[in-house]
Amino acid sequence: MNSGMEPFVGKYNGSKIGLLNEIMFQIPVPWKSVRYDAITHHFAMDYLEQHKPKLLFIAYDETDEYAHEGKYDKYLIAAHRLDKYVAELWNWTQKNYQYKNKTTILISTDHGRGHETIDAWRNHGSSVASAENVWMAVLGPDTPPRGEVLDNEPMTSSQVAATIGAFLGFEYSSEKPVGPVMNSMFYDTKR
């Protein structure tokens, strides 16, 4: 687990992670606790290469910060760059025999934005209707290629942990209430 402006700690012999740890603190970031998505993306790519996980969960943050600032142009640029990061992750895993059809990548956010007013895209929280609704991109061997899936019941952030557990083959439990595993349209329950 690694997020925000904290260095990646762990084994990273011969990897880029040591350099990324340095660069993260050398490049001025306009936010207090959020790093640029490029750093997060390269941490994730290097982690994939070094540790070969069965599942990787990533939450990018730039779009959130630009939305709070009301900088729609930068929000769109960050979203387009995010699309390229997702493509790079998928293409890399599919070209690598150790990952192809073995590794699931989940990308999501910690909250939604709501949709009740024209300015709702800038905020989230308990005062914003539908801010608990989130999106999730799932790429992997258990995920049929269905493109964008819209469900009658919106997915909420409370479902992310249980869904990760389902992909790893166990039932997630917590002292705090969690939502159900997200719709089975996202994964093949027969595997």
HURA-V865673 format. One record per backbone hydrogen bond with DSSP energy under -0.5 kcal/mol. NH is the residue of the N-H (numbers start at 0). CO is the residue of the C=O. E is the energy in kcal/mol with one decimal. If there is no record, write none. Layout:
BEGIN
NH;CO;E / NH;CO;E
END
This chain:
BEGIN
4;32;-0.5 / 5;3;-1.3 / 8;6;-0.5 / 14;11;-1.7 / 19;15;-2.6 / 20;16;-2.6 / 21;17;-1.5 / 22;18;-2.8 / 23;19;-2.5 / 24;20;-0.8 / 24;21;-0.9 / 25;21;-0.8 / 25;22;-1.0 / 26;22;-1.9 / 27;25;-0.6 / 38;35;-0.8 / 39;35;-1.4 / 40;36;-3.3 / 41;37;-2.2 / 42;38;-2.4 / 43;39;-2.5 / 44;40;-2.6 / 45;41;-2.3 / 46;42;-2.6 / 47;43;-2.5 / 48;44;-2.1 / 49;45;-2.6 / 50;46;-2.9 / 51;46;-0.5 / 51;47;-1.7 / 55;103;-2.3 / 57;105;-2.7 / 64;60;-1.9 / 65;61;-2.7 / 66;62;-2.1 / 67;63;-2.2 / 68;64;-1.7 / 69;65;-0.5 / 69;66;-1.4 / 70;65;-2.4 / 71;69;-1.3 / 74;70;-2.4 / 75;71;-2.5 / 76;72;-2.0 / 77;73;-2.6 / 78;74;-2.2 / 79;75;-2.5 / 80;76;-2.3 / 81;77;-2.3 / 82;78;-1.9 / 83;79;-1.5 / 84;80;-2.0 / 85;81;-2.5 / 86;82;-2.1 / 87;83;-2.5 / 88;84;-2.6 / 89;85;-2.5 / 90;86;-2.9 / 91;87;-2.5 / 92;88;-2.3 / 93;89;-2.2 / 94;90;-1.2 / 95;91;-0.8 / 95;92;-0.6 / 96;94;-0.6 / 98;95;-2.1 / 99;95;-2.8 / 101;98;-3.0 / 102;98;-1.6 / 103;53;-2.5 / 104;138;-3.5 / 105;55;-2.8 / 106;136;-2.6 / 107;57;-1.9 / 108;134;-0.7 / 111;130;-4.3 / 113;129;-0.8 / 114;128;-0.7 / 119;116;-1.5 / 121;118;-1.7 / 122;119;-1.6 / 127;124;-1.9 / 128;126;-0.6 / 130;127;-1.8 / 132;129;-1.5 / 133;154;-2.4 / 136;106;-3.1 / 138;104;-2.6 / 142;139;-1.5 / 143;141;-0.6 / 145;143;-1.5 / 149;147;-0.5 / 150;148;-0.6 / 153;151;-0.6 / 156;131;-1.6 / 158;155;-2.0 / 159;156;-1.1 / 162;158;-2.0 / 163;159;-2.4 / 164;160;-2.2 / 165;161;-2.1 / 166;162;-2.1 / 167;163;-1.7 / 168;164;-0.6 / 168;165;-0.9 / 169;164;-2.7 / 171;169;-0.6 / 178;157;-2.0 / 185;182;-1.9 / 186;183;-1.2 / 187;141;-2.5 / 188;186;-0.8 / 190;187;-1.1
END
